[in-house]
Amino acid sequence: MAKSNAHRWGQIIGDVFEAATLEILQSVAEEHRLFLDSKGIRKARRGKLVQWQDVFGNFHDLDYVLERGGTEESIGIPVAFVETAWRKYTKHSKAKAQEIEAALSPLGVTYQDVQPFLGCVLSGEFTQPSLAQLRSKGIRVIHWDSDDVFAAFS
């Protein structure tokens, strides 16, 4: 299937956004002596995806997990689950918010004894109701709107 240049540009923006988030989270991990797990090979888990299982037996693919006591060889105690997303149009922002909530909320319940931070870093067009839904579930939201994103590229 052919993809438009606009679609490819959106992918590039999303990739740059994820890389910037990774850099910031790596700095936080180093400052607080935490292990940052992100997509890629890690001896402590199978495959390239970061997956955590909830109390209901479901596995969730995540962008980033900060772990106390984690290493390349062993899984630590989760202290933060962080998702990222970029949206060019508001059309699918509610669905993306629901997807993020469906991943983070059960993990918050599963690890409630350690009270992990549940958060998402969003950029682009997200409706206020979609942001409010995430916040109402205890998920912390950082959101940069499209104007801020495009200004960064100009």
C-alpha atoms as a printed R data frame, in Angstrom:
    type eleno elety resid chain resno       x       y      z
1   ATOM     1    CA   MET     A     1   0.000   0.000  0.000
2   ATOM     2    CA   ALA     A     2   1.346   3.409 -0.955
3   ATOM     3    CA   LYS     A     3   1.668   5.948  1.800
4   ATOM     4    CA   SER     A     4   1.349   9.661  1.305
5   ATOM     5    CA   ASN     A     5   4.106  12.137  2.046
6   ATOM     6    CA   ALA     A     6   1.860  13.648  4.724
7   ATOM     7    CA   HIS     A     7   1.583  10.257  6.430
8   ATOM     8    CA   ARG     A     8   5.351   9.799  6.287
9   ATOM     9    CA   TRP     A     9   5.867  13.303  7.707
10  ATOM    10    CA   GLY     A    10   3.575  12.388 10.604
11  ATOM    11    CA   GLN     A    11   5.670   9.284 11.250
12  ATOM    12    CA   ILE     A    12   8.840  11.383 11.294
13  ATOM    13    CA   ILE     A    13   7.322  13.820 13.790
14  ATOM    14    CA   GLY     A    14   6.227  10.888 15.956
15  ATOM    15    CA   ASP     A    15   9.701   9.323 15.822
16  ATOM    16    CA   VAL     A    16  11.394  12.602 16.772
17  ATOM    17    CA   PHE     A    17   8.883  13.067 19.585
18  ATOM    18    CA   GLU     A    18   9.569   9.554 20.945
19  ATOM    19    CA   ALA     A    19  13.337  10.092 20.762
20  ATOM    20    CA   ALA     A    20  13.050  13.376 22.676
21  ATOM    21    CA   THR     A    21  10.885  11.710 25.331
22  ATOM    22    CA   LEU     A    22  13.392   8.858 25.629
23  ATOM    23    CA   GLU     A    23  16.221  11.327 26.187
24  ATOM    24    CA   ILE     A    24  14.328  13.125 28.954
25  ATOM    25    CA   LEU     A    25  13.296   9.887 30.669
26  ATOM    26    CA   GLN     A    26  16.864   8.562 30.468
27  ATOM    27    CA   SER     A    27  18.021  11.677 32.296
28  ATOM    28    CA   VAL     A    28  15.365  11.109 34.987
29  ATOM    29    CA   ALA     A    29  16.409   7.460 35.276
30  ATOM    30    CA   GLU     A    30  20.059   8.366 35.752
31  ATOM    31    CA   GLU     A    31  19.276  11.075 38.300
32  ATOM    32    CA   HIS     A    32  17.150   8.710 40.407
33  ATOM    33    CA   ARG     A    33  19.200   5.538 39.806
34  ATOM    34    CA   LEU     A    34  16.418   3.802 37.923
35  ATOM    35    CA   PHE     A    35  16.512   1.505 34.924
36  ATOM    36    CA   LEU     A    36  14.665   2.782 31.850
37  ATOM    37    CA   ASP     A    37  13.171   0.051 29.715
38  ATOM    38    CA   SER     A    38  12.198   0.955 26.158
39  ATOM    39    CA   LYS     A    39  11.742  -0.788 22.814
40  ATOM    40    CA   GLY     A    40  14.710  -2.894 21.810
41  ATOM    41    CA   ILE     A    41  16.558  -6.012 22.867
42  ATOM    42    CA   ARG     A    42  16.870  -6.627 26.615
43  ATOM    43    CA   LYS     A    43  18.162  -9.863 28.123
44  ATOM    44    CA   ALA     A    44  15.546  -9.772 30.904
45  ATOM    45    CA   ARG     A    45  12.617 -10.111 28.476
46  ATOM    46    CA   ARG     A    46  11.630 -11.730 25.214
47  ATOM    47    CA   GLY     A    47  11.515  -9.799 21.996
48  ATOM    48    CA   LYS     A    48  11.908  -6.111 21.353
49  ATOM    49    CA   LEU     A    49   8.667  -4.872 22.922
50  ATOM    50    CA   VAL     A    50   8.275  -3.670 26.493
51  ATOM    51    CA   GLN     A    51   5.433  -5.790 27.870
52  ATOM    52    CA   TRP     A    52   3.993  -5.963 31.365
53  ATOM    53    CA   GLN     A    53   1.244  -8.270 32.564
54  ATOM    54    CA   ASP     A    54  -1.666  -7.018 34.633
55  ATOM    55    CA   VAL     A    55  -3.502  -8.791 37.451
56  ATOM    56    CA   PHE     A    56  -6.121  -9.960 34.940
57  ATOM    57    CA   GLY     A    57  -3.541 -11.864 32.876
58  ATOM    58    CA   ASN     A    58  -3.412  -9.364 30.013
59  ATOM    59    CA   PHE     A    59  -0.134  -8.187 28.509
60  ATOM    60    CA   HIS     A    60   0.326  -4.520 27.610
61  ATOM    61    CA   ASP     A    61   2.877  -3.161 25.141
62  ATOM    62    CA   LEU     A    62   4.352   0.015 26.582
63  ATOM    63    CA   ASP     A    63   6.675   2.737 25.385
64  ATOM    64    CA   TYR     A    64   8.653   3.237 28.606
65  ATOM    65    CA   VAL     A    65   8.899   1.743 32.083
66  ATOM    66    CA   LEU     A    66  11.134   3.097 34.826
67  ATOM    67    CA   GLU     A    67  12.195   0.359 37.243
68  ATOM    68    CA   ARG     A    68  13.804   0.385 40.659
69  ATOM    69    CA   GLY     A    69  16.433  -2.350 40.826
70  ATOM    70    CA   GLY     A    70  16.057  -3.273 37.173
71  ATOM    71    CA   THR     A    71  19.050  -4.134 35.013
72  ATOM    72    CA   GLU     A    72  19.641  -5.360 31.503
73  ATOM    73    CA   GLU     A    73  19.438  -8.904 32.921
74  ATOM    74    CA   SER     A    74  16.605  -8.598 35.468
75  ATOM    75    CA   ILE     A    75  13.203  -6.938 35.730
76  ATOM    76    CA   GLY     A    76  12.869  -4.455 38.577
77  ATOM    77    CA   ILE     A    77   9.966  -2.947 40.468
78  ATOM    78    CA   PRO     A    78   7.971  -0.586 38.241
79  ATOM    79    CA   VAL     A    79   7.939   2.998 39.453
80  ATOM    80    CA   ALA     A    80   6.567   4.595 36.268
81  ATOM    81    CA   PHE     A    81   4.656   3.482 33.195
82  ATOM    82    CA   VAL     A    82   4.795   6.100 30.426
83  ATOM    83    CA   GLU     A    83   3.097   6.103 27.037
84  ATOM    84    CA   THR     A    84   3.617   8.537 24.168
85  ATOM    85    CA   ALA     A    85   1.392   9.476 21.251
86  ATOM    86    CA   TRP     A    86   1.281  11.934 18.366
87  ATOM    87    CA   ARG     A    87  -1.919  12.839 16.546
88  ATOM    88    CA   LYS     A    88  -2.247  15.165 13.568
89  ATOM    89    CA   TYR     A    89  -6.059  15.287 13.752
90  ATOM    90    CA   THR     A    90  -8.507  15.047 16.643
91  ATOM    91    CA   LYS     A    91 -10.474  12.352 14.791
92  ATOM    92    CA   HIS     A    92  -8.764   9.462 16.592
93  ATOM    93    CA   SER     A    93  -7.657  11.212 19.776
94  ATOM    94    CA   LYS     A    94 -10.450   9.722 21.908
95  ATOM    95    CA   ALA     A    95  -9.614   6.203 20.704
96  ATOM    96    CA   LYS     A    96  -5.923   6.760 21.473
97  ATOM    97    CA   ALA     A    97  -6.768   8.076 24.944
98  ATOM    98    CA   GLN     A    98  -8.885   4.979 25.571
99  ATOM    99    CA   GLU     A    99  -6.036   2.758 24.364
100 ATOM   100    CA   ILE     A   100  -3.596   4.458 26.743
101 ATOM   101    CA   GLU     A   101  -6.064   4.198 29.623
102 ATOM   102    CA   ALA     A   102  -6.686   0.511 28.848
103 ATOM   103    CA   ALA     A   103  -2.963  -0.179 29.164
104 ATOM   104    CA   LEU     A   104  -2.057   2.000 32.147
105 ATOM   105    CA   SER     A   105  -5.071   1.685 34.462
106 ATOM   106    CA   PRO     A   106  -4.889  -2.121 34.931
107 ATOM   107    CA   LEU     A   107  -1.150  -1.866 35.560
108 ATOM   108    CA   GLY     A   108  -1.838   0.768 38.205
109 ATOM   109    CA   VAL     A   109  -4.209  -1.688 39.897
110 ATOM   110    CA   THR     A   110  -1.762  -4.569 39.532
111 ATOM   111    CA   TYR     A   111   1.110  -2.672 41.122
112 ATOM   112    CA   GLN     A   112  -0.941  -0.531 43.514
113 ATOM   113    CA   ASP     A   113   1.236  -1.599 46.437
114 ATOM   114    CA   VAL     A   114   4.182   0.312 44.904
115 ATOM   115    CA   GLN     A   115   1.981   3.115 43.509
116 ATOM   116    CA   PRO     A   116   3.688   3.558 40.143
117 ATOM   117    CA   PHE     A   117   3.439   6.825 38.271
118 ATOM   118    CA   LEU     A   118   1.036   6.489 35.343
119 ATOM   119    CA   GLY     A   119   1.649   9.057 32.659
120 ATOM   120    CA   CYS     A   120   1.528   9.930 29.023
121 ATOM   121    CA   VAL     A   121   3.319  12.463 26.897
122 ATOM   122    CA   LEU     A   122   1.083  13.567 24.045
123 ATOM   123    CA   SER     A   123   1.674  15.873 21.127
124 ATOM   124    CA   GLY     A   124  -0.526  17.199 18.387
125 ATOM   125    CA   GLU     A   125  -4.295  17.329 18.311
126 ATOM   126    CA   PHE     A   126  -6.098  15.805 21.281
127 ATOM   127    CA   THR     A   127  -9.565  16.899 22.330
128 ATOM   128    CA   GLN     A   128 -10.159  18.268 25.807
129 ATOM   129    CA   PRO     A   129 -12.564  15.382 26.597
130 ATOM   130    CA   SER     A   130  -9.881  12.833 25.684
131 ATOM   131    CA   LEU     A   131  -7.340  14.577 27.938
132 ATOM   132    CA   ALA     A   132  -9.931  14.868 30.721
133 ATOM   133    CA   GLN     A   133 -10.701  11.151 30.473
134 ATOM   134    CA   LEU     A   134  -7.057  10.259 31.053
135 ATOM   135    CA   ARG     A   135  -6.738  12.663 33.969
136 ATOM   136    CA   SER     A   136  -9.962  11.353 35.540
137 ATOM   137    CA   LYS     A   137  -8.338   7.902 35.713
138 ATOM   138    CA   GLY     A   138  -5.290   9.221 37.575
139 ATOM   139    CA   ILE     A   139  -3.067   9.322 34.513
140 ATOM   140    CA   ARG     A   140  -0.773  12.344 34.411
141 ATOM   141    CA   VAL     A   141  -0.780  14.097 31.052
142 ATOM   142    CA   ILE     A   142   1.819  16.289 29.395
143 ATOM   143    CA   HIS     A   143   0.430  17.682 26.148
144 ATOM   144    CA   TRP     A   144   2.039  19.818 23.468
145 ATOM   145    CA   ASP     A   145  -0.439  21.036 20.891
146 ATOM   146    CA   SER     A   146   0.296  21.082 17.171
147 ATOM   147    CA   ASP     A   147   1.325  24.740 17.137
148 ATOM   148    CA   ASP     A   148   4.107  24.011 19.633
149 ATOM   149    CA   VAL     A   149   5.200  20.926 17.699
150 ATOM   150    CA   PHE     A   150   5.313  22.735 14.356
151 ATOM   151    CA   ALA     A   151   7.134  25.696 15.931
152 ATOM   152    CA   ALA     A   152   9.858  23.292 17.054
153 ATOM   153    CA   PHE     A   153  10.415  22.311 13.411
154 ATOM   154    CA   SER     A   154  10.466  25.857 12.045
